[in-house]
Amino acid sequence: FVINMTVEEYAYGNYYNHRPKAERKLLLNKKELKKLKKEIDVKGNAIIPLKLFVNDRGLAKLVIGLGKGKKLYDKRETIKDRDNKRNLDRIKKDFR
């Protein structure tokens, strides 16, 4: 499993500085990788970064979570709420 992550370059670095957009390895054991791969293959699931910790040596630790996409009825409800808010704002604007 390889993720694409941007890590800022060291400001005082030289030729040996790291590449900021290089692919980084996830340090997980095979069992954890297989479990994540199985979950990602399910339609609508994705790995979401939750927290990023950087220590004084510049090493980064990323806490990841498994997220599920919205269901169709949730999307329709969100669109309906957005349209209603837009209409209310339009009506309020006309009364001013």
N, C-alpha and C positions, 0 to 999 in steps of 0.2 A: 504494500500500500504506500503510495507516495502522494503527498499533498503539495500544493503550490502555495507558498507563503512568502510574503515580503518582509525581510528583516533589514532595518536601516543599516547602511554602511557606517563603519567607524570613521568619525570625522578626521582623525589624525592618522588614518591608515595610509598605506602606500600601495605598491604593486600587489602585495600579498593579501590585500583586503578581500573579504568574502564577496560573492555575488549576491546582491540583495534579492533577486527574484529567482534564486535557485530552488529546485525541488528539494524538499526535506523529507527524511524518513520518519515514519511513525514508529516509536519504540514500543511495540506491543509484542506479546508472544503469539505463536501460531494460533492458539485456541481463540484468543481475543480477536485476531485478524479475521479468522474464519467466521466468527459470530458477527462482526461488523459487516463483512462482505455479504453474508446471508441477509442481514437486515436491510442493506442498501439496495440489494437486488429487488426487494419488494417495491412496487410502484408507489411513489409518493414519499419515500423516506430519504433523508439526507443527513450527513454529518454536519453538525453546527458547532463552531467554536464558541465556548462559553466564557472562559477566562484565559488570559495570557499573563504568565509570570516570567519576569526576566531577573536573574540574579546578578550580583555584582561582577561575576566573571563573564557575563554576556550570554549565558546559556538560557534558553527559553523553555518553559513548560506550558503546554497548552491543554486546557481542560476541554474535552469535547463531549457533545451530547448527541443523541439521536432524535431528529425531529421528523414529524409527519406533516405533510401538506394538508391544506384545507380540503374538506369535502365539497362537493358541488353545491349543496344547499347552503353551506357556510359562505361560499363565494357569492352566491346570489343575494344572500342577506347583507353582506358587506356592500355590494354594489347598490342595493336598494337603500341602505342607510346613507351612503355617500350622495346618491341622487336626491334623497329627501333633504339632507343638510344643504345641498346646493340650492334647491328650490326655496327653502326657508331663508337662506341668505339673500337670494334674489328678491324675495318678497319684502324682507326687512329693508333692503336697499331702496326699493321703490317707494316705501312709506316715509323715508327721510326727506 
